[in-house]
Amino acid sequence: MPDTLTASKPVAQTTTEHFDVLIVGAGISGVGGAYHLTKQLPGTSFVVLESQQSFGGTWITHRYPGIRSDSDLYTFGYRFKPWKGAPIASAEEILTYMGEVIDENDLARHIRYRHVITSARWSSADNRWTIEGKRTDTGESFHITANFLWMCQGYYRHSEGYTPEWPGMADYKGCVVHPQTWPTDLDYRGKKVIVIGSGATAATVVPAIANDCEHVTLLQRSPTYFIPARNANDLADTLRQLEIDESWIHEIVRRKILHDQAVFTRRSFEEPEKVKDELLAGVRAYLGPDYDIATHFTPNYRPWRQRIAFVPNGDLFQGIRAGKASVVTDEIDRFTEKGLKLKSGRELEADIIITATGFNLNILGDIAFEIDGKPLNFADTVTYRGMMFTGIPNMVWVFGYFRASWTLRADLVADFVCRLLTQMKAKQARKVEVALRPEDKDMKLLPWIDTENFNPGYILRGMHLLPKRGEKREWQHTQDYWNEKKEFPTIDLDDKAFVYA
């Protein structure tokens, strides 16, 4: 991991600074946004404020054993920076990659770490945002004004993960750990461990600790789908043998993966039973014909209604077959002194219980927003393509994809922001916001996402906090990269949905 603690020097603030653009967050979206600003709009003054001690976002928040991507890095990586490693990468490899982007493009001078934003106030009289917050290293307050806010802080709360409240938790004598706040001194060697959860985090933690534990049990309420396969890309390996330039390899492999993902996504809607059988066959190939796949690895929903995690080299299933790990599909009745009592009546003992139970949704960074003195309720707005919102001027939010890599949308949104800023300059406009057009006045408003289409728990728990979507495509986050990659570059910035002042 690169040394980033000194990448940006402390800035003594005695007056209010002003920037053309303020980027919130130095994760994969914020670093990408900074790159695009420097390349597409050179001369734009901007600053990136990051609450943590370094860049990386999720990749420094999560420090649990085995932390890795669940998307391939040919598409999770930036389009402008070739990825040269295995498709599924460790957090350390991703941080190294991001550090290279920062160093190669002189972005460090724009990034300020340990800067926590507490409030953001828009003034129509001044046509600018006023940002206030504190530095976590010195306790010093800071005040910054900006013409435009680019929200790249992600969608979950970094300070704490989601752990349900089960009866009897206070009775348990062992240790309860959430992967998002993994203790650096946690010793699980020779211990009995239960991992509660069924998603990508659980599927990562279990094989990472299985060889050191006495035994690890994956306890899930219901199964999820996985794709076990070799952590390699044959096409990339072949092209490297042919000594093809890495930038060409990146683009060719990226396009092939995206093509295959588009086909897979379409088939999950058109022939879900066939896709389901193929996914289960992949698991069966590792666990053998006698394993109870129906109980433990056959979800009750069609593929792609929740994210599907890639399991590199089938490591989760190898641990199960070797007897180092096991799966229990049941519901928790209560915690006991020694472990868990399940609703079936079965009891599981454990020295450590790991709650890989998901995220707490974070809406716009938990920042107190005001528009002309009135507190902003994000849920009262309607989204324009999942990135702008009615009644919120000069702001764009990056919210990536579930069925494709997050960064694909971060790149698309970055292009849009640069186009929009250019349009504002051409119009000599200091303010832009989106508004429903006359033809939209009778449009039905719906929740942020169609739960029949996609329904992860953290979205369902936080749906009431999110903006509304409309029935028309431009008033929703479609989760459809394969059409958005064509639509975004052709968005008509003179459409009546954009109101300039």
C-alpha positions in Angstrom: 0.0 0.0 0.0 1.5 3.4 -0.9 2.3 5.9 1.8 -0.4 8.5 1.4 -0.4 10.1 4.8 1.8 12.9 3.6 0.3 13.1 0.1 -1.4 16.4 0.9 0.1 18.9 3.3 -2.0 20.4 6.1 -3.5 23.7 5.0 -3.7 26.4 7.6 -7.1 28.1 7.0 -7.5 31.7 8.1 -9.9 32.8 5.4 -12.6 31.2 3.3 -11.2 29.6 0.1 -13.1 29.4 -3.1 -13.0 26.8 -5.9 -14.8 26.2 -9.1 -15.5 22.6 -8.1 -15.5 20.8 -4.8 -15.2 17.0 -5.0 -16.4 15.1 -1.9 -14.5 11.9 -1.4 -11.2 10.5 -2.6 -12.4 7.0 -3.4 -12.6 5.4 -6.8 -15.2 8.0 -8.0 -13.5 11.1 -6.5 -10.0 10.3 -7.8 -11.5 9.5 -11.2 -13.4 12.8 -11.2 -10.2 14.7 -10.3 -8.4 13.1 -13.3 -11.2 14.0 -15.7 -11.3 17.6 -14.5 -7.6 18.0 -15.1 -7.8 16.4 -18.6 -11.1 17.7 -19.9 -11.2 21.1 -18.2 -7.6 22.2 -17.5 -7.5 25.4 -15.5 -10.5 24.6 -13.4 -9.8 25.2 -9.8 -10.9 22.3 -7.6 -10.3 20.6 -4.3 -11.0 17.0 -3.1 -12.0 16.7 0.5 -11.7 13.2 2.1 -12.7 12.4 5.7 -10.3 9.4 6.0 -6.6 9.5 6.4 -5.9 8.5 2.8 -7.4 7.9 -0.6 -9.3 4.6 -1.4 -12.7 4.9 0.1 -14.1 1.3 0.6 -10.6 -0.1 0.1 -9.2 1.5 3.2 -12.4 1.4 5.3 -12.5 -2.4 5.0 -9.6 -4.2 6.5 -11.0 -7.7 7.1 -9.0 -10.7 6.0 -9.0 -11.4 2.3 -10.6 -8.1 1.3 -10.9 -8.1 -2.5 -13.0 -6.8 -5.3 -16.1 -8.6 -6.4 -15.9 -7.0 -9.9 -13.2 -7.6 -12.4 -10.6 -4.9 -12.5 -10.7 -4.6 -16.3 -14.1 -2.9 -15.8 -13.7 -1.7 -12.2 -10.5 0.0 -13.2 -10.6 3.3 -15.0 -11.0 3.3 -18.7 -7.9 5.5 -19.0 -5.5 3.4 -16.9 -4.8 -0.2 -18.0 -5.1 -2.9 -15.4 -2.3 -5.5 -15.6 -3.1 -8.0 -12.8 -5.5 -10.7 -12.1 -9.2 -9.8 -12.7 -10.2 -10.1 -9.0 -7.8 -8.0 -7.0 -6.9 -7.4 -3.4 -7.5 -4.1 -1.6 -3.8 -3.5 -1.5 -3.5 -4.0 -5.3 -6.4 -1.6 -5.9 -4.9 1.0 -3.6 -1.6 0.7 -5.5 -3.4 1.2 -8.8 -5.2 4.3 -7.5 -2.0 5.7 -6.0 -0.4 5.4 -9.5 -3.3 7.4 -11.0 -2.7 10.1 -8.4 1.0 10.2 -8.8 1.0 10.0 -12.6 -1.5 12.9 -12.9 -0.2 15.2 -10.1 -3.5 14.9 -8.2 -2.2 14.8 -4.7 -1.9 18.6 -4.5 -5.7 18.8 -4.9 -6.6 16.3 -2.2 -7.0 17.1 1.5 -7.4 14.2 3.9 -9.0 14.1 7.4 -11.5 16.8 6.3 -15.0 16.0 7.5 -17.8 18.1 6.0 -20.6 18.9 8.4 -22.8 21.3 6.4 -23.3 22.5 2.8 -25.5 25.6 2.2 -26.6 26.8 -1.2 -27.2 30.5 -1.7 -29.2 31.6 -4.8 -28.2 35.2 -4.0 -24.5 34.3 -4.4 -25.0 31.2 -6.7 -22.5 29.2 -4.7 -22.1 26.5 -2.0 -20.7 27.2 1.4 -19.0 24.2 2.9 -18.1 23.9 6.6 -16.4 21.2 8.5 -13.6 20.1 10.8 -10.2 18.5 10.4 -9.9 15.3 12.4 -6.2 15.6 12.9 -6.1 19.2 14.3 -9.7 19.9 15.2 -9.5 23.1 13.1 -12.7 24.3 11.4 -12.6 25.0 7.7 -14.8 27.1 5.4 -14.8 26.7 1.6 -17.1 28.1 -1.1 -17.5 26.4 -4.4 -19.5 27.0 -7.6 -20.2 23.3 -8.1 -20.5 20.2 -5.8 -19.5 16.8 -7.1 -20.6 14.2 -4.6 -18.3 11.1 -4.8 -18.6 9.9 -1.3 -20.3 6.6 -2.1 -23.5 5.2 -0.7 -22.8 3.7 2.7 -21.7 5.0 6.1 -18.0 4.3 6.5 -18.0 4.7 10.3 -20.2 1.7 11.1 -21.7 -1.4 9.3 -25.2 -2.8 9.7 -25.7 -5.3 12.5 -29.3 -6.3 13.3 -30.4 -6.4 17.0 -31.0 -10.0 18.0 -32.4 -11.1 21.3 -29.8 -12.1 23.9 -26.8 -10.3 22.3 -25.8 -9.0 25.8 -25.7 -12.6 27.1 -23.1 -13.8 24.6 -19.6 -14.1 26.2 -17.7 -14.2 23.0 -16.6 -11.5 20.6 -18.9 -9.9 18.0 -17.2 -8.3 15.1 -18.5 -6.5 12.0 -16.1 -6.8 9.0 -16.3 -3.0 8.4 -14.7 -2.3 11.8 -12.4 -5.4 12.0 -10.1 -5.1 15.0 -6.4 -5.3 14.1 -5.7 -7.5 17.1 -8.4 -10.0 16.5 -7.0 -13.5 17.0 -9.1 -16.2 15.4 -6.4 -18.9 15.3 -7.8 -22.2 16.7 -11.1 -20.6 17.5 -14.7 -21.6 16.5 -16.1 -18.8 14.3 -19.5 -18.1 12.9 -19.9 -15.7 10.0 -23.4 -14.5 9.6 -24.3 -13.5 6.1 -24.4 -14.7 2.5 -23.0 -12.0 0.3 -19.6 -11.2 -1.1 -18.1 -10.2 2.3 -19.0 -13.5 3.9 -17.8 -15.4 0.9 -14.4 -13.5 1.2 -13.9 -13.8 5.0 -14.7 -17.5 5.3 -12.0 -18.9 3.0 -9.5 -16.2 4.3 -9.7 -17.4 7.9 -10.7 -21.1 7.5 -7.3 -22.6 7.6 -6.4 -20.8 10.8 -9.7 -21.5 12.7 -10.7 -24.6 14.4 -13.8 -24.4 12.3 -15.7 -21.6 10.6 -19.5 -21.8 10.0 -21.2 -19.7 7.4 -24.7 -19.0 8.8 -27.2 -17.6 6.3 -30.9 -16.9 6.4 -31.2 -17.6 2.7 -28.7 -18.5 -0.1 -27.2 -16.2 -2.7 -25.8 -16.8 -6.2 -22.0 -17.1 -6.8 -19.8 -17.4 -9.9 -16.8 -19.6 -9.1 -14.1 -19.5 -11.7 -10.4 -19.2 -12.2 -9.0 -15.8 -11.3 -7.5 -15.2 -14.7 -8.5 -13.9 -18.1 -7.5 -16.1 -20.9 -7.9 -13.4 -23.6 -5.7 -11.0 -21.6 -3.1 -13.7 -21.1 -3.1 -14.6 -24.8 -2.7 -11.0 -25.9 0.2 -10.5 -23.5 1.9 -13.6 -25.0 1.5 -11.8 -28.4 3.2 -8.7 -26.8 0.2 -6.5 -27.5 0.4 -3.0 -26.0 -1.2 -3.0 -22.5 -3.6 -0.1 -23.4 -4.9 -2.2 -26.3 -5.3 -5.3 -24.0 -7.2 -3.2 -21.5 -9.6 -1.9 -24.1 -10.1 -5.2 -25.9 -10.6 -7.3 -22.7 -12.8 -4.6 -21.2 -15.1 -4.7 -24.3 -15.2 -8.5 -24.3 -16.1 -8.6 -20.6 -18.8 -6.0 -21.0 -20.2 -7.8 -24.0 -20.4 -11.1 -22.0 -22.0 -9.3 -19.0 -24.6 -7.7 -21.3 -25.5 -11.2 -22.7 -25.6 -12.7 -19.1 -27.8 -9.8 -17.9 -30.2 -10.2 -20.8 -30.4 -14.0 -20.3 -31.1 -13.5 -16.6 -34.4 -11.8 -17.6 -35.3 -13.9 -20.6 -34.3 -17.3 -19.5 -33.8 -17.2 -15.7 -34.1 -20.9 -15.1 -31.3 -21.7 -17.5 -29.0 -19.1 -16.0 -29.9 -20.4 -12.5 -29.0 -24.0 -13.6 -25.7 -22.8 -15.0 -24.8 -21.0 -11.8 -25.7 -23.9 -9.6 -23.7 -26.2 -11.9 -20.6 -24.1 -11.2 -21.0 -24.6 -7.5 -21.8 -28.3 -7.9 -18.5 -28.7 -9.8 -16.6 -27.8 -6.6 -18.8 -29.4 -4.0 -19.7 -32.6 -5.8 -23.1 -34.2 -6.5 -23.8 -35.3 -2.9 -23.7 -31.8 -1.4 -27.1 -30.3 -0.5 -27.0 -27.5 -3.1 -30.8 -27.1 -3.0 -30.7 -26.0 0.6 -27.5 -24.0 0.9 -26.8 -22.5 -2.6 -30.2 -22.2 -4.4 -31.8 -18.7 -3.8 -35.5 -18.2 -3.9 -35.1 -15.3 -6.4 -34.1 -15.2 -10.1 -30.5 -14.3 -10.9 -29.5 -10.7 -10.7 -32.2 -9.5 -8.4 -29.2 -9.1 -6.0 -25.6 -8.7 -6.8 -23.7 -11.9 -7.8 -20.3 -12.3 -6.3 -17.3 -13.8 -8.2 -15.5 -16.4 -6.1 -11.9 -16.6 -7.4 -10.7 -20.2 -7.9 -13.8 -21.3 -5.9 -11.9 -20.8 -2.7 -15.1 -20.6 -0.6 -16.2 -24.0 -1.9 -12.8 -25.6 -1.6 -12.8 -24.8 2.1 -16.2 -26.4 2.5 -15.2 -29.5 0.7 -12.0 -29.8 2.8 -14.1 -29.7 6.0 -12.5 -26.4 7.2 -15.8 -24.6 6.7 -19.5 -25.5 6.7 -22.8 -23.8 5.8 -25.9 -23.6 7.9 -29.1 -22.2 6.3 -31.4 -21.2 9.1 -32.7 -18.2 11.0 -31.4 -16.9 14.4 -33.7 -17.2 17.3 -31.4 -15.6 19.8 -27.8 -15.3 21.0 -26.8 -17.4 24.0 -23.8 -17.3 26.3 -21.9 -19.7 24.1 -23.2 -18.8 20.6 -26.5 -18.9 18.8 -29.8 -20.7 19.1 -31.5 -21.1 15.7 -35.2 -21.2 15.0 -34.9 -24.9 14.0 -33.8 -25.5 17.6 -30.2 -26.2 16.7 -27.5 -24.5 18.7 -24.1 -23.3 17.4 -21.2 -22.6 19.6 -18.6 -20.0 18.7 -15.8 -18.0 20.3 -16.2 -15.2 17.7 -19.3 -14.2 15.7 -18.7 -12.1 12.6 -21.8 -10.2 11.4 -21.3 -9.8 7.6 -24.8 -8.4 7.5 -24.4 -5.4 5.2 -24.2 -1.6 5.2 -25.9 1.4 6.6 -27.0 3.5 3.6 -25.5 7.0 3.6 -27.3 9.8 1.9 -25.0 12.5 0.6 -22.4 11.8 3.2 -24.5 12.5 6.2 -24.0 16.2 5.5 -26.6 18.8 6.7 -27.7 20.4 3.4 -29.6 23.6 3.1 -31.0 25.3 0.0 -31.5 29.0 0.6 -31.9 28.5 4.3 -34.3 25.6 4.1 -33.1 22.1 5.2 -32.9 19.7 2.3 -34.9 16.5 2.5 -33.4 14.4 -0.3 -36.4 12.1 -0.4 -38.6 15.0 -1.6 -36.6 15.4 -4.8 -36.9 13.5 -8.1 -33.7 12.2 -9.7 -32.5 13.0 -13.2 -30.7 9.8 -14.4 -29.7 9.0 -10.8 -27.1 11.9 -10.7 -29.0 15.2 -10.5 -32.0 16.1 -8.4 -34.9 18.5 -8.7 -34.5 21.6 -6.5 -30.7 21.1 -5.9 -28.6 23.5 -8.0 -25.0 22.9 -9.1 -24.7 19.4 -7.8 -24.1 15.9 -9.2 -23.9 12.6 -7.3 -22.1 9.5 -8.4 -24.1 6.4 -7.7 -22.6 3.5 -9.7 -24.0 0.2 -11.0 -25.1 -3.0 -9.3 -24.9 -5.3 -12.3 -21.7 -3.8 -13.6 -18.7 -2.2 -12.1 -19.2 1.0 -10.2 -16.4 2.8 -12.0 -18.1 2.4 -15.4 -20.8 4.9 -14.3 -18.2 7.1 -12.4 -16.5 7.6 -15.8 -19.8 8.3 -17.6 -20.9 10.8 -14.9 -17.4 12.5 -15.1 -17.8 13.1 -18.8 -21.3 14.5 -18.1 -20.1 16.9 -15.4 -17.3 18.2 -17.7 -19.8 18.7 -20.5 -22.3 20.5 -18.1 -19.6 22.8 -16.8 -18.6 23.7 -20.3 -22.2 24.4 -21.2 -22.6 26.6 -18.2 -19.5 28.6 -19.2 -20.8 29.0 -22.8 -24.1 30.2 -21.5 -22.4 32.4 -18.9 -24.7 30.6 -16.4 -23.7 30.5 -12.7 -26.5 28.1 -11.8 -28.1 25.0 -13.2 -30.6 22.6 -11.8 -33.0 20.0 -13.2 -36.8 20.4 -13.1 -39.8 18.4 -14.3 -40.9 19.7 -17.7 -44.5 20.5 -18.6 -44.8 17.1 -20.3 -43.7 15.5 -17.0 -46.4 17.0 -14.9 -48.6 13.9 -14.8 -45.7 11.5 -14.6 -46.1 8.9 -11.9 -43.4 9.1 -9.2 -42.0 5.9 -7.8 -39.4 4.7 -5.3 -35.7 5.1 -6.2 -35.4 1.6 -7.6 -37.8 -1.1 -8.7 -37.6 -3.8 -6.1 -38.8 -6.4 -8.6 -35.7 -5.6 -10.6 -33.1 -5.3 -7.8 -33.6 -5.6 -4.0 -30.5 -5.7 -1.8 -31.2 -5.3 1.9 -29.4 -2.0 2.4 -31.4 -0.4 -0.4 -34.7 -1.7 1.0 -33.8 -0.5 4.5 -33.0 3.0 3.2 -35.4 3.4 0.4 -37.4 6.1 2.4 -34.3 8.3 2.4 -33.7 8.2 -1.3 -35.1 10.5 -4.1 -38.1 9.5 -6.2 -37.8 8.2 -9.7 -40.2 8.9 -12.6 -41.8 6.5 -15.1 -39.7 8.0 -17.9 -36.2 6.7 -18.5 -34.5 10.1 -18.0 -36.0 10.4 -14.5 -34.5 7.2 -13.1 -31.3 5.4 -12.4 -31.8 2.5 -14.8 -28.8 0.4 -13.7 -28.4 -0.2 -17.5 -24.8 0.6 -18.4 -25.1 -0.9 -21.9 -27.6 1.7 -22.9 -26.4 4.5 -20.7 -22.9 4.4 -22.3 -24.7 5.5 -25.6 -27.2 7.8 -23.9 -25.0 9.8 -21.6 -22.7 11.4 -24.3 -25.8 12.5 -26.2 -27.8 14.0 -23.3 -29.2 17.3 -24.7 -28.0 19.9 -22.3 -30.5 22.4 -23.8 -33.4 20.1 -22.9 -36.1 21.8 -20.8 -35.2 19.6 -17.9 -32.1 21.8 -17.4 -32.8 25.2 -16.0 -29.9 27.7 -16.2 -29.6 31.0 -14.5 
